[in-house]
Every structure is written in C-alpha cells, then in structure tokens.
Amino acid sequence: MKPRPVEPPRWAHWLLTRLHPKDTLEEVEGDLDELYRYWYERSGQTHATLRYVLNVVSVLPPFVRRRKRQPEYDHKPSSLTPDMIRNYFKIAFRNLLLNKVYSVINIAGLAIGMIGCLSIGLFVWDEWKFDKTIPDGENIFRIYTKRTKDNTTTKQAVVAPAYASFLQQQYPEVDTSTRILMAPDRFLMETGSQKNYEDKGWFVEPSFLQVFALPLEKGTVAGILDIPKTVILSSELAKKYFGRENPIGKTLKINTFDYTVKGVLAPLPDHFHLDFHFLMSLSSVGIPPSRMERWTWNQFFTYIKVKPGIDIEHLQNKFQAYVKAEIIKPGDTVMLPFFQRLDDIHLGSADFTFDNAIRGNESYVNALMIIALFVLVIACFNFINLATAVSFRRAREIGVRKVVGAGRRQLVFQFLGETILISMIAMLIAVIALFIVVPALNRFTDKTIAFNPLTNPQLGLLLLGTTLLVGILAGSYPAIVVSGFQPVKVLKNIQLSVNGKSWFRQALVVVQFALSSLLIISTIVVFRQTRYMNNKDLGFHKEQLIYFQAQGEVAGKGLETFKAELRRSPNVLAVTSGYGLPGDQFAGDGVTLPGKNAEKEYSVNMFIGDHGYVKTLGLQLIAGRDFSKNMSTDVREAFIINEMAVKEFGFGSPEKALSQRINWHEWVPADTSNPIKKGRIVGVVRDFHYKSLHEKVTAAVIHMVPQEVFKVAVKVREADIQQTIAYINTVWSQFSPNFPLDYKFMDDTYGKMYSTEEKLSELLWVFAVLAITVGYMGLFGLATFSVEQRVKEIGIRKVLGASVLTIMGLISRNFIALVSLAFMIATPVAWWTMGSWLNEFPYRIAIDWWMFALAGGLAIGIALLTVSSQAIKAALMNPVKSLRSE
C-alpha cells in the first residue's frame, strides 16, 4: 500500500470504519487514498477535510449513522442481496419523507399519467378485440362501395341487391353470401298482454346464420328463416314475451303481422360488430324478384364467406373489372365495390355512410392513445426533472457513500429502487382511482370494460410491468447522473454538478410544455369544429320538428284525415308525410333525363313527400315553385331538385333546370304496364344537409308518390311543446290505437351524428387539463428548488436594494422563456396536425390566429401564476434570516 501523506486522527478512523461496509481501516485506506492525496497536494489541510466529511456524515439519515457493524462479507460489495434491496427501499422511504413537496409532486404526477394512460389503454384494447372470435372470421368480408365524383370519394356500407347473387353465382371462390335489408328503427312487438316497441330488428336471408355461424339456444339452423313471416329472437326477448315457455312455433305479432318464432339465439359473441335483438325473414318484405336483381338500389348490407386460401384481392379485382365493364356506363358516377375484412369493420368504417355496424374510429383511437402517452411522458419528464434537481441536494451524501466504498452499480440500484417505490405508490393510487374511473368511462363510451387485476392475471401482470417500466424509464437518467458524481469535485464544490446538468432539465421542460401546448391548441380546434357542426345552417329548419313512423290507419286511408286533424291545433305549423327525411332513412336510387343522354342513369338520393314537404322542413326555393294542390298533375309529373343535382345533371343554372324532363322507375308501380314515372322539374331548392356534415351534399330529388308513406313529420311551435305532443298523441290514438306513438325530435337526431366528435372534444378537455396539471406541478417544484438554491443570492440582492418585482422577474424569466419556446415549437406541429384532421371534414372551420394566441396565453399565463407564487415568496423573504441560515 502506498504511504499515506498525513495520518488521520483516531476519531476519523473510528467514524469511517463504522460507516464503511468493510471491517478494517486497511480495507478503507485504498478507497480514501486518492481523496487524501488530492487534498494534501492542494492545501495539506487533511484534518479540515475530515471535519468536512464529518459535517456531510451528519446529514445522513439517522439509521445510517447508527448502523451496527456487519459481519464479514464473503462477496463483492457491488453484488445485490435481499438485505441490500430491503435497505435501498428503506432509504427510499426515508428520502420520500425528507422531501415531502417533491415526493407529492412526483407521486401525484405519475399517478395522473398512469390513470390517463391505463384508462385509455383499456379502452383501446377493448376496441381492438372486435370480431376476433367469430368462427372463420378470416374468410368473411363485407361488400362496400366507393363513390367517386369530382375528386371526392364517399364510402357507402349499403350496396345493391344484385351484388350478393352475382358473386354467389359467378365466382366459385365465394362459398356463401347473405344480405341484410335496411329496416325501420323500431318494431311494435306484442303477444298476450305484452306490447312494446323493440329496436335492433333486421330482415335477413336464411344464409345469415351460415355466414356467421351464430349458435342457437333453441331451434335448428337448417331451414330457418326460409319462409315469410318467421323470426328468431334473442334470449332476452324470448324470456320477455314467453317467459319460461318454449317459444319455438309460437306466434308473435310484429307491426300487427303474425310471425312464427323459429329459433332463439344464444348470447352474441363478445365484441361482435353487429348488434341485434331479433331477425326476420327477408322474404317477409315481399320484394319482387326483379327488384332483387337491380344494381342501383343501394339498400342492403352484404357479406360473403369465401373458401379458405382464396386470394381476396384477386377476387376483388375481378369483380371490379366486371362492374366497370358491364354496370358503369360512360359518364356515370363511378361506384366500385370493395371487400372489407371482418375484423376491420369496427375501426375501419368511421367514414362510411348508411352503416348498421357498431363503429369505432381508428384515427381517434390512435390519437387518444398518443394523447394518453403524452400525459404519461410529461409525468415521467416531471420526475426526471425534479429527481435530477433534488439529487444535487444529496450530492454530499453520494460523495461520502462513494468515499466509504459504495460502487456506482450500488448507487444506480439505490436510486432506481427509490424510483420504483415512487412508481409503486403511484400505481397503487392509480389502481384505486381506476375502480372509479372505469365505470365512468363505461357510461361515457357505452362499453362494459371490466377492471379487476385480482381476478385477471394478465391485467395484474400488465400493471406490474407498467410499474417497473415507468420506474426504470423515469429513474434511469437521474440514477446515472447521481451515481456519476465525483467525490472529490462534489466535496470541493457541489454547484459545479448542478450547473453541468441544467441544460438537460431545461430541454425536458421545453418538451413537456410543447406537448401541453399541442394538447391545448388541439382541444380548442376540436371544440370549435364540433360547435360549428352543431350550429351550421343546414339549409332547412330542424328545430321543433317531430317525426314518427306511420302505422295503422295513419299509413293507410286515414292519412289525410289524420294530417288535417293535426293542423287544427294552433301549435301545429305544418305537417308532411312520405318516405325520406333529413337525418333519417331515405333511398338511394337513379333517374334518367330523356332530353339529355337518355341512356344514362344518374345516381341520386330520393325523397318522397307531399304538398307540405318543402314548407314543413323549411327548404328554401331558389327557382321555380313548390308542389301545388291546384296543379292536379303535380302528383304524377312534378319533381323538385337541389342545387347539386342541377350541377350533376349539367343544367348550368337553377333557372335553366326548370321544365327539364326527368324519369324515374317506380318501386311498386301502380300500373305495371307503365312502370316509369315521367315528369318535369318544377322547382330547385337550396342544398340542404340531409346527412351529417361528414359528407358532402349530393344530388337529391323530391317528388310525390302517395302510396309510399313511411314517416310523418310535424312542425310545432316552440311554446307548449309538451302540450302539443299530448295533442298529437291524442289524435294518433284515434287513428292508430294499436300502435303507441313513438316520436323523435330531428335536432336530437342530428346531435347524435356528432357524438363521436363531442366525446373526442370532452376527452381532449380532460387530457389537456391533466397535462396542464402535471406539467405545472413540475414547474412549481422546479421553481421551489430554484428559489432554495438561490436563497443567499436573493438575500444579497435585497440587501443591495433589489425590489420585489426585480426578484420576481429574476426567478420567473427563465421559466417563462422555456414555456414560450415550447409554445413556439408546438405551434407549427399543431397547425399541421389539426389541419390534417380538419381535412377529413367537407365542411370545416378555418384555423385562426386567435386559437394559437389563446392557447399561448393560457400556457404562459398559468406558468406565470405557478412560478410567481414561489417568486413572491422569495421576494418577500427576510434577507437577514436567509443570509444567517446560509
């Protein structure tokens, strides 16, 4: 051993041998040699150095100073033992108590990040599970079409009936096909004393159960639904209407028609994209066979099941080639069929029109996952920032630990142990909170997400893994920084280490607040777009408009008398009836223009009304006239079109469209020898949004077909709405006593169209608040640390005459500069991101400068309030007291 320059005094030997994990001073000497030599060469003040070490030792936790002598170790000091791990956690717990403010900020921040990330993670996992358990699901595909017009593409979930039969007959790759007819929302179901409206009932082909292989509790699949007026019930409906009796073969009235129960469904598979309560035979509708072979009547949801091993893309290309060559005529709107995988339907159909699936939104799901990770990342950055800053308080402790034999590996494990302990406490808080959050999330999303880590081992392992991952990721950098302290430099001048790492902490602050600013801007844009969609002028009046399905005598000979009786009320402003209302069901069909390319069929949306249709809806005529009772020929010959139809038909202007001839092939011709309705355009209305604002307005045609009566709409006064509804119900009961009145408000229907955006907006507000809370908690902690580090400087400045405002500016300006820089980084990212999101909407807001100004003002204003609380406290501090304490 090298000779020691100066022999330490006995009390130093005694102290160091009891603090060091080794037994003898000889073993300690090797570790202390370089430290003593350094101090001896610098000043020779060895005794002063030891007194300095003693002062450092005095701030160590008491149990360290009182530790008993350990028996001889037969292993290297750096190896981990259960006792060492237990000791690390003891030290970690004591340090949490010693730094209460920072501990609360770190634990609360991580807990908030975990709550947000795990709750959204549960939601995303639930979304990904759809249609994963359907037998042979990899061979099942849904047919949809893409309609391309003027460089705009619209996806449509319903297709013409000919698609299924043609694929089944012409392509041997297709094993089975099935069709579901778009049906009314609700059906009146009754048996004995039970009489209720039931929703989610569909008309399907017998092959439906062959494609999806859904099990039955009662009945057999063979021959089921192959004859008219047969029905399959869910187990809940079977119990509701037949109790414990076997319902097979029994009669159930549906909309006053007798249906025979042929089967009872077992509970549907979890996360099945189709949700229904009963299935009726498609043959019950009585559609003529010739109409089922049409290529332009888009009213059916169509599925095919292909044989195993089929190249689906090759089959799709063959079918598209046939449609292009044989179905689409030159100049027609291009509507190409595509095959959609079963497990892509739920998340991949958000932009589809006329869909009956339980739909999610893949873009929103991914965005929410990213946002949840943002909050967790902000919380982890908070921890890294504060842990790194606070670690410099413990620099002397680390220096002494390294001096008395602690290796870097031991220090890394110690600090990671502290981080994992904090992560464990945060996860415990998060788990407790999730028992409250998950039920609220289920109510918000209409889901049944289960959260019980005690009964779900996979979930428990996920939570444990998340705890360790967050602890390791958040604690690695502080552990590496702290364990890298050089004892000589630490004991000479701690401030050198503090300054050396400040740039990294500042970079983390910038990233944190860039993410927070991005969330704030995004939230403002989504909120504005949602309000825009809810408040945009739709081209008609949806307020105080009640509508309901025509039933009984109201759907028959008593219709005109019923409407006349309603008009007797001064609170009823107008009444109309027909097929097709904005926001409700309407038909996609085709018309021809005899005087203009007579062979071409134009695809339109078909609305059938009466003389009061335009008035009741408040449509705005811009050319021509409304239907008139004084013109007896209007019923058979008058058509009204919208502005988009004028454009698509090539008329040039609304005025030029008047008196142009138009023909329509009737659905159920009154005269089978003359099935074509021939007429002229008598009026043009302003474009009205009969679908949601997610879709562009397309060509629409309005005309009268007295025999096609499906819905009745009533415009009422705003005052005494409940009294008016009671009056409508009274009149209804006189004409259709067997059908309870089942009405809706049209503005409620339109409000539901934007429920996804409404929920996204609300979730963004929640996560923006969480991100702001976590970020500014960290900012508060850093400001507190900064004030503690500069107590002496602030005291001297006050003694020299610095004002309170000067001190506040001194403390605040660096943080405000960092937040401002973060906002400047977030601004272009937010502009590009939200611009891309808005491009998905045909009708959208512009991203204005004030949105960024508001977001920046919020970010900087809250930062200023957060930091100023500590700055004011520092500015008001008594300089005599602060200097004396130093």
Secondary structure by P-SEA (a helix, b strand, c coil): cccccccccaaaaaaaaaaccccccccccccaaaaaaaaaacccaaaaaaaaaaaaaaaccccccccccccccccccccccaaaaaaaaaaaaaaaaacaaaaaaaaaaaaaaaaaaaaaaaaaaaaaaccccccccccbbbbbbbbbcccbbbbbcccccaaaaaaacccccccccccccccccccccccccbbbbbcbbbbbccccccccccccccccccccccccccccccaaaaaacccccccccbbbbcccbbbbbcccccccccccccccccccccccccccccccccccccccbbbbbbccccaaaaaaaaaaaaaacccccccccbbbbbbbcccccccccccccccccccccaaaaaaaaaaaaaaaaaaaaaaaaaaaaacccaaaaaaaaaaacccaaaaaaaaaaaaaaaaaaaaaaaaaaaaaaaaaaaaaaccbbbbbccccaaaaaaaaaaaaaaaaaacaaaaaaaaaccaaaaaacaaaaaaacaaaaaaaaaaaaaaaaaaaaaaaaaaaaaaaaaccccccccccbbbbbbcccccccaaaaaaaaaaccccccccccccccccccccccccccccccccbbbbbbbbbbcccccccccccccccccccccccccccbbbbbcaaaaaaaccccccccccbbbbbbccccccccccbbbbbbcccccccccccccccccbbbbbbbcccccbbbbbbcccaaaaaaaaaaaaaaaccccccbbbbbaaaaaaacaaaaaaaaaaaaaaaaaaaaaaaaaaaaaaaaaaaaaaaaaaaaaaacccaaaaaaaacaaaaaaaaaaaaaaaaaaaaaaaaaaccccccccccaaaaaaaaaaaaaaaaaaaaaaaaaaaaccaaaaaaac
